[in-house]
Amino acid sequence: MGPVTLRTAHLARLERWYQDGPGLEPVGHAPGAVELGVDGATLVRLEEAPDLRGPNPHDAGLFHTAVLYPDHASLAAAVVRMTQVPGMVFAGVGDHHVSQAFYFVDPDGNGVELYVDRPRETWRWQGDRVHMTTEGFDPRAFVAEHLGTRDVAGIPAGATVGHVHLQVGDVSTARDFYVDALGFAETASYGAQALFVSAGGYHHHMAMNTWNSAGAGRRDDTLGLGLVDVVVPGADDLGAARERLQARGVAVADDGRALAFDDPWGNRIRLSA
């Protein structure tokens, strides 16, 4: 996964939050925009859009951006930093068997997951489906076990956008688009409520759910999610994706370097090689 672009009416406030909490560093500035990441790589792009309204929580759009940390100690350090952020909104934890995750809400109401993967050899697969569940765990015990003497400042090299989770109107249409047209592999699903997809044998790079947005139509132009970037291995993969999308009538903007298009709910996706 490439960077996630968020549109905000309060750029400085959101920039400070992603620096102070998740630990991202400025890697680029432009008028009305800032890129935050680690080791020179952008993870989150913030764009100022003061004239847009906020999204309705039942609209299609972003459920959460998930930052994947390279080890348990760096996640524990991030959790400690989050507790020091004024007004921090903690939304819970989840042991998903394949990963352990902490959930937060940024000042604009965007969901943020901070997580670490369990070793791949411990993931349980049945054919092409991976076992994922949601169980609780003690966040204080996690920090006590894993923080050790680690400095809580900053974020280590190797942190990435692990996955992006969207709110959509229905799972069947999401499967038609993200699996059949875009080309992700389905790794898990929960009836009409949620779909998880990936490439290369990961547990999931993207997910779509209807928990708050069942029946949602095309989203309005609002604050919140602006763009989801997905990086594919090479030009052949990009060409194959373009052919699949166009064969299904998806309008694709191709500038020779990347493909940009909307999913059925108006979530903007950009593919590059």
PyMOL commands that set and color helices and strands:
alter all, ss='L'
color gray80, all
select helices_A, chain A and resi 11-20+72-83+120-122+139-146+171-181+235-247
alter helices_A, ss='H'
color red, helices_A
select strands_A, chain A and resi 4-8+25-30+33-38+41-48+61-68+89-95+99-105+111-117+125-126+129-130+160-167+185-190+194-198+206-209+224-231+253-254+258-262+268-272
alter strands_A, ss='S'
color yellow, strands_A
deselect
rebuild
show_as cartoon
